[in-house]
Amino acid sequence: MILRRAAVAALLLTLVACSGDEAPAPAADAAPVAPGASAAAAQGGGSSTLWLCRPGLPANPCEGGLDATVVDGKGTVEPFTPAGDPEIDCFYVYPTVSKAVALNAPMAVDADIVATARAQVARFSSECRVFAPVYRQITTSAIFQGRYEDANGRGIAERDVQSAWKEYLANDNDGRGVVLIGHSQGARTLTALLARNIEKDPGARERLVSALLLGGDVTVAAGKDVGGSFTDVPACRTVGQAGCVVAYSSFLGPPPSDSFFGRAKEAGREVLCVDPTKIAGGDGTLHPYLPSDKLAPGATLSTAVPGLTTGFAAFPGQLKGECRSEGGASFLQVAAVPGSRLPVVDGPLGPRWGLHNGDVNLALGDLVEVVRKQAATYAAS
């Protein structure tokens, strides 16, 4: 059950689509699938949000099938237990996945969105209720055309998420603490929400358990924990610290000078890197969880881990992660430990992207543990 190096590279490419300055050639419009209709039907009267994941939603992709097979030569199954009555919520925004041939994606659920949400956020349901809105994101087609910074397109995406956030606060929050979770374009969109709608609002700010903003180049003033993307919300630095931000971009080594991630574009700033293993109470050892639909028989990578019957494959303790500042870049350096069954290599998009597509899943076990400890702190405050 050893993963081939090429298979892992392909997996990291297909876990999620990327957002950055350029992307692979676009494909045709993706047709909506059944979960979209279910989500729309469950919104209720007056709702303006199409929910991908929400408690009580029929065919909720953030529920069920989340057990993991431990890839350690024994094939032990690790049961997943969702929280029965969690005290906090998670508000998730997915990365760039839309293959629509347009500037903004349609307001619809498709198979790529479902797969990405399951891969990245579903396992957080052991600690929180998961809310995930559909939004009209900038598409891969638009990114390929150099339109990622299009003000009108970005405004549409950000307003959709802002509207969903306001609806969530009005109808579902009931004063509960919230963890923001986003990757790539999702992280960037949540960064805007946090800066504009939460940081300066005392009521919303006191509900902030934390923000996991991964692969989105959150910045801070050089040598500081604030002063870039946010003026008041600091970086998370200690185990169980709440009301703070976790951010990083993962690479095998120092990002190249033309890297899409890890290098601040503004003078006097640096990209924030928070080691998820350290604030989870660990020692630099990562705990990856990869979705098995990319590994199981019948999938594209069917020879990688044969015989999987669970939703995820776990590779505990087989990678190391460490925040580094080198050559003007700040990044999470990832490396396989001796005997690892999960070697890591740059994906087919090349070193400018690093391990971007694996930012969440290569540390998913650690991130869930971070949220568990932060929730305990929040509940005690």
N, C-alpha and C positions, 0 to 999 in steps of 0.2 A: 504494500500500500504506500509506496514511495512516490511522491509527486515528481514528475519530470520537470526539469527547469523550463523547457519550452511551454509546458502545460500551465505552469504557474504564471508565466508571463502573459499567456493568453487569458488566463482567468482574471488577472488584475486588469486587463484591458476590458473584459466583458462584465465585470462586477457592476460597474456604473459607467455611464458616459462622462466625458470630461468637459469642463468649461475652462476657457483660457483664451489666448489670442488667436489660436487656430485649431482646427479639428479635422478628422477624417471627412472624406467626401460625403455629402448628405444622401439619405435614402428617401424613398417615397413617403407620403403621409402614412402614419400608422393609424389603423382603424380602431375606434374604441371597442372595448370588450365588455363582457357582462358586468364586472364590478362597477363600471360607470353608471349603469342604469340603477343598480342597487343603491349606490351612494346617493344618487339624485332622489330616489324615492324615500330615503331615510332622512332627508334634510328637514322635513317638516315645513309648515306654512311660514312664509316670510323669510326663509333662509336665502341668502345670496351666495353662500359658499357651497361648493361641491366638495364633500369630504371624501378623501381616500381612506383614511382610518379615523375611527371615532367609536367610543364605547356604544355598543348596541347596534352597530351598523351591520346589516346582512352581508355575508361574504366578505367580512373584514380581513384584508390581507395581512394585517398586523397581529392576527391571532391564529393559533393552531399550527401543528407541524413544526415545532421549534426545538424538539429534542436534538441532541448532537452526538455523533459518533466520535469518540476520542481516537485520533490517528496516532497510535503509539505502539502498534504491533499486536495489540490485544483486542482492539475494536470494542472497547467498553462503551455502552450507551449512557449518556449523561442526560437524565430526564430534565425537561424544562417545566418550571412551575410558575405560572403567571401569578402576580400579586392578587390576592382576593379582594382587598379593599385598600389600595394604596393611598397614601396621604398626599401625594403630589401628582402632577400631570407632566407629560412631555409634549411639546409642540414642535413638530418636525417639518422641515422643508427639504425636499429632495434635490439632488444635483441635476445637471443638464442631462436629460434623457430623450427629449423629444426629437424625432426625426422628421417632423413636419417641414414641408417646404414653404416656410413663411418666416417672418421676423419673430413672431410670438407663437407659441404652441396653442392649439385649440383647448378650450375648457372641457376636457374629456379625460377619462381614465383609460390607459392602454396597458398592454402586457408589460412593457418596459418599466413603467411607473410602479406597477404592482411588484415586479421582481426586485426593483431597487429598494422600495420601502421594506419589503420582507428582509432583504439582505442587511440593511443598515439600522433600522429602528425597531423592528418587531421584538427583538430580544430585550429591549428596555422595558417591555411590559411586565417583567419580573419586579420592577420598581415603581412604575407609574402607569397612569392611564395615557394612552397614546392618541394624540390628535394630529392629523396630517391633512392639510388642505391641498386641493389641486390648484395650480396657478398657471397663468399663461407666461411661462418662462421664455427666455431667449433660446431659440432652437439651435441644434448643432448646425443646421444649414446656415443660419445667420452668423454663427461664430466662424464658420468656414469662409464666409464672405467678409470677414473683418468687422462685423456689426455688433460685437459683444458690448461695446460701450454706447450703443445707440440710446440716446436719452429717452426717446418716446417708448421704445421697446422695454427698456429697463423700468421706466415709470409704470407701465402696465403690469409687469411682474410684481413690482414692489407694492402697488396699490391692491392687487389681489391678496397678497399675504397680509397686508395691513388690515384689509376688510375682514379676512378670516380671523385674525387675532382679536379684533374688536368684537366680532360675533361670539367668539369663544369666551371672552371675558364677560360679555353680557348674559350669555345663556348657559355656560357650562362650568365656569371657574369656581364660583361660590367661595372666593377667598382662599383658594388652594395655592400652594407653591407651584412654580412652573420651571421646568428645564427646557431651554431652547436647544434644539439639535438640528444642525444643518451641515451639509458638505458641499464644497465647491460653489456653484451658483446659489445653492440653498443657503450656504454659510454667508455669502455676500448679501443676500436678500435679508437674512435675519440680522446681520450687522447693521443694516440701515434701519430695521425695525427697532432694534435695541437702542441705537443712538438717538432716534427721532421720537419714539413713542414710549420708551420704557425708562431710559436712564434719568430723564428729568421729571418724570412723573412719580411722586413719592408713593402713591398707591400701587402703581404697577411695579415699581422698583422693589418694594418690600416683598412682592410675590416671587421675585427672581431667585430661584434656588441656584441656578448656574446657567451658563451658555456654552455649549460644545459647538464651536464654530471652526470646523476642520477643513483644511485645504482651501481656505478663502482669503489668506493673507491679511488677517487681522494685524494691525500695526500698533506699536507703542512708541513713546519717545525713547530714543536710544538710551539703554541702560536703566529704563524705568518700567513700571508695570501698568502705567496709564499714559495718556497724553498723545495718543494716536487716533485710532478708530473711536475710542471712548475717552471722555474726560474724567469720569468718576469710577466706572466699573473696572476693577483691577483684574490682573491675571491671577489665576488660582496657583498658589505656591505650596500649600500645606495640605496634609491629609484631612479631609472632611471640611475644608474651607468652603463656605457657601457665598452666594452673591457675587460670583466671579466668573472669569472666562477661561475656557480651555481651548487652545488653538495650536495647530502645528501643520506642517506639510512634511511628508516622509520621503526620504531619499536614501540611496545606498551609500552616498558620500556627498561631498560638497556640491551643491547645484552649480551647473555651468553658468557662465556670465550672462547667457541669454535665456536662463531658466524662466518658466512661466510662474514659478512659485518660490517663496523663500527669500526674495529680495525686495526691499521696500523701494518704491518709486519716488518718495518724498524725502528731501534732505532732512537730516536730524531724526529720522524714524528708523525702526527696524521691525521686521516681521516677528510676531510673537511666537515663541515655541514653549509649550508647557508639556513636560514629560508625563504622559498619562500613567505610566507605571509608578512613578514616585508619589503622585497625589492619590493613587489607589492604595498606597501603603506597601508597594512592592520594591524590588531592588533593580529595576531595569529590564526584567524579563517580561516580554509581551505574551498575551494570551489571545491568539487569533481564532476567529470563528468565520468559516467560509460557507456560503450557501451551497448545499449539496446538489441543487439542480444544475450547477455548473460542473459537477464532479461525478454524479451518479450515472449508472448504466442508462444508455439512451440519450444522454446529453452530448454536447460537442466534445467534452473532455472525458468521455466514458472510460477511457483506459487509465485515468489518473488515480482514482480511488474506487475500485470495483466493489460492488456489493453494498453500497450505502442504502439504508432504509430510513434514515432520519433526515430532518430538514437541514441540518448543518453538520459540518465536520469541524472538530476542534483540534487545535495543535498547541496544547498548553506548554509554555516554557521552551518553545523551540526557536524563538526569535528574541533578540535583544534590541532595545530601543534606548536612545540617548539624545537629548537635545544638544546641539552643537552650534556654535557661532564661529564661522570660518570664512575668510575671503569675502566679507561683506554680506554673507547670507546667514540666516538662522533657520534651522531645520531639525527634524527628528531623524537621526541616522539609524537605520535598521540593518541588522545583520543576523544571519543564521548562526545558531550555536552548534558546536560539534555534535554530530549525530542527528541533526535536525532532519525531519521528514518533509520540511517545507522550505526548500531553498528559494531565495528571492532574487529576481533579476529585473532590470528595467524592462518595462513593457515595450511592445512593438512601436509605440509612438516616440520612443527614444528618451535620452537622459534629460531633456528639457522638462519633461513631465515628471521624472522621478517615479515614485511609487504612488502617484496621485490617486489612481483608481482603488488602491488598497488602503487609503488613509484611515477609513473607519474600520474595516474588517480585520486588518492586521493587529488592531488593538481593541477589538470589540469587547472582549472579556474584561479588560482593564477599565474601559469607559463605563461599562455597566456597574462595575464595582465603585468607581468614582461617584456615580450618581447615587448609589446606595448609601455611601458614607455622607455625601452632601445632604441627602434627604434626612438622615438622622440628625445632623447638625441643625438643619432648618426646623425640624419638628421640635427640637429642644430649645429653640430661641424664643 
